[in-house]
Every structure is written in C-alpha cells, then in structure tokens.
Amino acid sequence: MGIDCDFEACGENAEEALKTAIDHARAIHRLKDISDKDRMRARAAVQDAFCVPKGGYNLGGGGL
C-alpha cells in the first residue's frame, strides 16, 4: 500500500486478519478507499504464524 508500517494483523483465520489490517489502515493511516489491487496484495501476504495476544503474555503466572 506504499506505507512504511510494521503493524501485524492477527486473526482466527486469513479473512479476519485481513479485516483487522484494513481496519488498521483506515483508522491509523486514514485510508478511506482500499483498492482491489491493494486488498489482493494484502491477502497474498497473509500467512500462518504465531501471534502474541494483544497486551502480551502474563509471564509471572496468575490471573490477568
């Protein structure tokens, strides 16, 4: 999309991760229209990976 950003979207599946990335682009980078070409590029970049939960892990044990 031509933006230097290190945001990594996570989701239960590829479509959820893509939606999260698009929501990020709209909210943080103020992109209103995301072209089909950019959606296809973003979708092609989605891969199975391990994601750290938002807020990180509680390594000390116990409840959150």
C-alpha positions in Angstrom: 0.0 0.0 0.0 3.0 2.2 0.0 3.1 2.9 3.7 6.1 2.2 6.0 4.3 0.4 8.9 5.3 -2.6 11.0 1.8 -3.4 12.1 1.0 -7.1 12.1 -2.6 -8.2 11.9 -3.7 -11.4 13.6 -6.9 -13.3 13.4 -8.6 -16.7 13.8 -8.3 -17.1 10.0 -7.0 -15.2 7.0 -10.1 -13.2 6.4 -10.2 -12.0 10.0 -6.6 -11.0 9.8 -7.2 -9.1 6.5 -10.2 -7.3 8.0 -8.0 -6.3 11.0 -5.3 -5.0 8.6 -7.9 -3.0 6.6 -9.4 -1.6 9.8 -5.9 -0.5 10.9 -5.2 1.2 7.6 -8.5 3.1 7.8 -8.1 4.1 11.5 -4.4 4.8 11.8 -3.4 5.8 8.3 -6.7 7.5 7.4 -7.1 5.5 4.2 -10.7 5.7 3.0 -10.6 3.6 -0.1 -8.6 0.5 -0.4 -8.3 -0.7 -4.0 -9.0 -4.3 -5.0 -5.3 -4.5 -6.0 -4.2 -3.5 -2.5 -6.6 -6.0 -1.0 -5.2 -8.7 -3.2 -1.6 -7.7 -2.2 -2.5 -7.7 1.5 -4.3 -11.1 1.2 -1.3 -12.6 -0.6 0.9 -11.5 2.3 -1.3 -13.3 4.9 0.5 -16.4 6.3 0.0 -18.8 9.1 2.0 -17.6 12.0 2.1 -17.4 15.8 0.6 -14.1 17.1 1.2 -12.7 20.5 -2.1 -11.7 22.2 -2.8 -8.0 22.4 -1.3 -6.8 25.7 1.3 -9.6 25.6 1.6 -12.6 28.0 1.4 -12.7 31.7 4.8 -14.5 32.3 4.5 -14.2 36.1 1.6 -16.6 36.2 -1.6 -16.0 38.0 -4.7 -14.2 36.7 -4.7 -11.1 34.4 
